Amino acid sequence: MTARSRDTSSDTLSLDFRMPAEWERHEATWMAWPHYRGDWPGKFEPIPWVYAEIIRHLSRRERVELIVNDAASEKRARKTLTQANALNKNVRFHRWPTDRVWTRDSGCTFVECGAGALARETVAPESDLCAITWRFNAWAKYSNYRHDEKIGSLMAKTAKARPIQPVFGKHRVVLEGGSIDVNGQGTLLTTEECLLSKVQQRNPGMSRSDYEQRFAQYLGIKNVIWLASGIVGDDTHGHVDDITRFVAPDTVVTAVESDPNDPNYEPLRENIRRLRSGTDQNGKALAIVELPMPSPVIFEKRRLPASYANFYIANGVVLAPVFNDPNDRFALDILADLFPDRDVIGIYSGDLIWGFGAMHCMTQQQPALGT
């Protein structure tokens, strides 16, 4: 099966939420300051400077809600940001301990509450912003996530968003933001490897249709395109934000590998076959733009999940990982053509990717509703 669609327009379980597309206007970007050296063993020193460069670009265009472990961590972050000319009034600090810094996955998913959802309130809500607070269990892989599993609820409270907890049976649904991507109109991308894996299963017993039902209920999704798998080296078991992304309501970019001998070659070909047979929420074919893969990035004999698809779309800017690779310029040119009204900026990520994540993994957008 290459793609699954489900019309939920008459589904009485729908709670009238909508997850805006990433390119819609942001109120802020949420990030967490790096501190856990175990994520970059032997390479931690340059990482705060990469974060500072990202914050420098973002804070010129929108507010950055920056999570720091404690007062000492805030002091270090302020010093680094000041030295990098990145500290300004748009950077707001929150002293909350974290285990890791991948806010895309540990944080909540901000959504728009529709009239139907707001009508269920017993008192008038402060805004039409809701926050889907999925359960986070460190990719069903690590044991140290006690702090990170609280971050989504803290973000929701600070943003004055109504928290919503999806459940399956008696348990909260486990989901990471990097495992999904949406066009804001009712179509969602994800992978079977991540959500349906029998080896690293997030939600035992949840089926394809169970996921689709919850995407419909809590994100306003009418149509799900199931890709097969992610790239080699991905520590998250196939997150879609490393391979295929919406860049417009009817357009996706998808990673392709040109070397037939590369282990990513056939899996990425299978994904593009599924995209070609998939449609948007109205049954229309998607425009598909191919994005090259960089040459393999290997450190300590381990293949890392280097991909240009892990870019982040913010107000007036697209931040894209680059790797001092000949394909960097091709990837940036492709993104520049797709986002003519935004500055496309390459952020060197050769060190950052040793932590198995890049721009998209470390950020979580808070949409500016009503603008």
NORVENQUI-V361207 format. One record per backbone hydrogen bond with DSSP energy under -1.0 kcal/mol. CO is the residue of the C=O (numbers start at 1). NH is the residue of the N-H. If there is no record, write none. Layout:
co->CO nh->NH
co->CO nh->NH
//
This chain:
co->4 nh->224
co->8 nh->11
co->11 nh->14
co->16 nh->114
co->18 nh->112
co->21 nh->24
co->25 nh->368
co->28 nh->366
co->29 nh->65
co->30 nh->364
co->31 nh->67
co->35 nh->37
co->36 nh->39
co->37 nh->40
co->40 nh->43
co->44 nh->47
co->46 nh->50
co->47 nh->51
co->48 nh->52
co->49 nh->53
co->50 nh->54
co->51 nh->55
co->52 nh->56
co->53 nh->57
co->54 nh->58
co->55 nh->59
co->58 nh->61
co->58 nh->62
co->63 nh->29
co->64 nh->92
co->65 nh->31
co->66 nh->94
co->67 nh->33
co->68 nh->96
co->70 nh->74
co->71 nh->75
co->72 nh->76
co->73 nh->77
co->74 nh->78
co->75 nh->79
co->76 nh->80
co->77 nh->81
co->78 nh->82
co->79 nh->83
co->80 nh->84
co->81 nh->86
co->82 nh->85
co->88 nh->91
co->90 nh->64
co->92 nh->66
co->94 nh->68
co->94 nh->96
co->101 nh->103
co->102 nh->105
co->102 nh->106
co->103 nh->107
co->104 nh->177
co->109 nh->132
co->111 nh->130
co->112 nh->18
co->114 nh->118
co->115 nh->119
co->117 nh->120
co->118 nh->121
co->128 nh->113
co->129 nh->162
co->130 nh->111
co->131 nh->164
co->132 nh->109
co->132 nh->134
co->135 nh->175
co->138 nh->141
co->138 nh->142
co->143 nh->145
co->145 nh->149
co->147 nh->150
co->148 nh->151
co->150 nh->154
co->151 nh->155
co->152 nh->156
co->153 nh->157
co->154 nh->158
co->155 nh->159
co->156 nh->161
co->157 nh->160
co->162 nh->131
co->164 nh->133
co->166 nh->173
co->168 nh->171
co->171 nh->168
co->173 nh->135
co->176 nh->179
co->177 nh->180
co->178 nh->241
co->181 nh->189
co->186 nh->222
co->186 nh->223
co->187 nh->183
co->188 nh->225
co->189 nh->181
co->190 nh->227
co->191 nh->195
co->192 nh->196
co->203 nh->206
co->207 nh->211
co->208 nh->212
co->209 nh->213
co->210 nh->214
co->211 nh->215
co->212 nh->216
co->213 nh->217
co->214 nh->218
co->215 nh->219
co->215 nh->221
co->217 nh->15
co->219 nh->19
co->222 nh->6
co->223 nh->188
co->224 nh->4
co->225 nh->190
co->227 nh->192
co->228 nh->193
co->231 nh->234
co->234 nh->237
co->239 nh->242
co->240 nh->243
co->240 nh->244
co->243 nh->255
co->245 nh->253
co->248 nh->251
co->250 nh->287
co->251 nh->247
co->251 nh->248
co->252 nh->289
co->253 nh->245
co->254 nh->291
co->256 nh->293
co->259 nh->262
co->262 nh->265
co->264 nh->268
co->265 nh->269
co->266 nh->270
co->267 nh->271
co->268 nh->272
co->269 nh->273
co->270 nh->274
co->271 nh->275
co->272 nh->276
co->273 nh->277
co->280 nh->283
co->284 nh->280
co->287 nh->252
co->289 nh->254
co->291 nh->256
co->297 nh->304
co->299 nh->302
co->302 nh->299
co->304 nh->306
co->310 nh->360
co->312 nh->319
co->314 nh->317
co->316 nh->343
co->317 nh->314
co->318 nh->345
co->319 nh->312
co->320 nh->347
co->322 nh->349
co->325 nh->328
co->327 nh->331
co->328 nh->332
co->329 nh->333
co->330 nh->334
co->331 nh->335
co->332 nh->336
co->333 nh->337
co->334 nh->338
co->335 nh->339
co->339 nh->342
co->343 nh->318
co->345 nh->320
co->347 nh->322
co->349 nh->353
co->351 nh->354
co->352 nh->355
co->353 nh->356
co->358 nh->362
co->361 nh->104
co->364 nh->30
co->366 nh->27
co->366 nh->28
//
